[in-house]
Amino acid sequence: MKANDLKSAKSACDEKENTCIDITILSPETANNNETSQCKRHPGYGETPEGMSRSQFKKMKKAEMREKTHKEWRTKIREKEREKKKLKKQAIREGLVTPPVYEKVLQEPSTLRVVLDMSFDALMNDKELSSVGRQIQHCYSDNRRAKHPVGIHVTSHTEKIKEWFDTKAKESVNWQGIDFHEKPYEEVFAKEDLVYLTADSDNVISTLDETKVYIIGGIVDKNRHKLLTLNKAKEQGIATAQLPIGNYIKLVTRKVLAVNHVFEILIKFIEHRDWEKAFKEVIPQRKFNQDTTPTTPN
Ligand SMILES: C[S@@+](CC[C@H](N)C(=O)[O-])C[C@H]1O[C@@H](n2cnc3c(N)ncnc32)[C@H](O)[C@@H]1O
């Protein structure tokens, strides 16, 4: 194909939008057959379905493509990790590597109770629901390794989230130190013992009261549902509190954290009695601002 042909093929593609003739990605056979193909610059989205604008359709297609690439990337990473583990086990068996010695942590349980409030099923899509399910799995395993494990209570454990656990985390039936309640927390604990943790509370806590029951909202919503837990607690007449993040560190993002991070901060605080240490051990480094002056965007 000559330069001029290529130029006209590309401009035809720009006009047509649905398909792309781009010789940079065509194999010699397809180039000879003059078949159309897809290229990154002009993916063939096809016909726009009725009732949808072209730009809505393109947006939807792009999101689908992103999701697909992300899934493929995740599968590859998992495969690599599995292979690495297999090789390591084999090396240990063959005596080429000394197995790691894990120090057994002497555990002294704390009297603090933590509720994971799972009453927000209806506000999450399937992906968010799996994400919150995995976050609870993290809470459980962090608590198992904690120096002072707390009592975990998963409340409103019904419907979609229960179904997720019954199918995707079957092992949870054997979990120790965690109670699953179908009832909501207000039917399990005395109201005056409850403190709803929410980044929107005006009450910034300075310590944890180990006689209390701290509630974490079991939701992944990328902040779609503003003031959700604050309003819920207010309506129920329950005390609220926010973690004192802004007093110790500066974040580049909003100080709304994921369920498992909030949970881990609580158990790290019980261990160190030091918020700064707890925050720094738990909050991912990428969220820290280089300038360490405290105060965080809301
Ligand atoms: C991803 S956030 C959910 C945000 C949700 N829009 C809301 O209104 O709570 C998950 C939960 O972690 C807890 N949480 C997150 N950041 C917090 C903070 N800075 N202080 C106290 N609790 C926090 C809250 O219980 C919150 O419901």
The ligand as an SDF file (V2000), in Angstrom:
LIG
                    3D

 27 29  0  0  0  0  0  0  0  0999 V2000
  -16.0480    3.5040   51.9690 C   0  0  0  0  0  0  0  0  0  0  0  0
  -16.6330    4.1750   53.4440 S   0  0  0  0  0  0  0  0  0  0  0  0
  -18.3120    4.5100   53.0290 C   0  0  0  0  0  0  0  0  0  0  0  0
  -18.6170    5.9390   52.7340 C   0  0  0  0  0  0  0  0  0  0  0  0
  -20.0850    6.2130   52.7410 C   0  0  0  0  0  0  0  0  0  0  0  0
  -20.4070    7.1430   51.6810 N   0  0  0  0  0  0  0  0  0  0  0  0
  -20.5630    6.7790   54.0530 C   0  0  0  0  0  0  0  0  0  0  0  0
  -21.4010    7.7050   54.0440 O   0  0  0  0  0  0  0  0  0  0  0  0
  -20.1320    6.2740   55.0890 O   0  0  0  0  0  0  0  0  0  0  0  0
  -16.7990    2.7520   54.4810 C   0  0  0  0  0  0  0  0  0  0  0  0
  -16.9830    3.0270   55.9440 C   0  0  0  0  0  0  0  0  0  0  0  0
  -15.7290    3.2260   56.5840 O   0  0  0  0  0  0  0  0  0  0  0  0
  -15.8680    4.0960   57.6950 C   0  0  0  0  0  0  0  0  0  0  0  0
  -14.9510    5.2390   57.4810 N   0  0  0  0  0  0  0  0  0  0  0  0
  -14.2720    5.5570   56.3490 C   0  0  0  0  0  0  0  0  0  0  0  0
  -13.4720    6.6120   56.5500 N   0  0  0  0  0  0  0  0  0  0  0  0
  -13.6330    6.9900   57.8460 C   0  0  0  0  0  0  0  0  0  0  0  0
  -13.0720    8.0230   58.6550 C   0  0  0  0  0  0  0  0  0  0  0  0
  -12.1730    8.8870   58.1730 N   0  0  0  0  0  0  0  0  0  0  0  0
  -13.4860    8.1200   59.9480 N   0  0  0  0  0  0  0  0  0  0  0  0
  -14.3880    7.2440   60.4440 C   0  0  0  0  0  0  0  0  0  0  0  0
  -14.9390    6.2510   59.7200 N   0  0  0  0  0  0  0  0  0  0  0  0
  -14.5750    6.1070   58.4490 C   0  0  0  0  0  0  0  0  0  0  0  0
  -17.3250    4.5090   57.7450 C   0  0  0  0  0  0  0  0  0  0  0  0
  -17.9790    3.6950   58.6820 O   0  0  0  0  0  0  0  0  0  0  0  0
  -17.7940    4.2190   56.3410 C   0  0  0  0  0  0  0  0  0  0  0  0
  -19.1620    3.9580   56.2960 O   0  0  0  0  0  0  0  0  0  0  0  0
  1  2  1  0
  2  3  1  0
  2 10  1  0
  3  4  1  0
  4  5  1  0
  5  6  1  0
  5  7  1  0
  7  8  2  0
  7  9  1  0
 10 11  1  0
 11 12  1  0
 11 26  1  0
 12 13  1  0
 13 14  1  0
 13 24  1  0
 14 15  1  0
 14 23  1  0
 15 16  2  0
 16 17  1  0
 17 18  1  0
 17 23  2  0
 18 19  1  0
 18 20  2  0
 20 21  1  0
 21 22  2  0
 22 23  1  0
 24 25  1  0
 24 26  1  0
 26 27  1  0
M  CHG  2   2   1   9  -1
M  END
$$$$
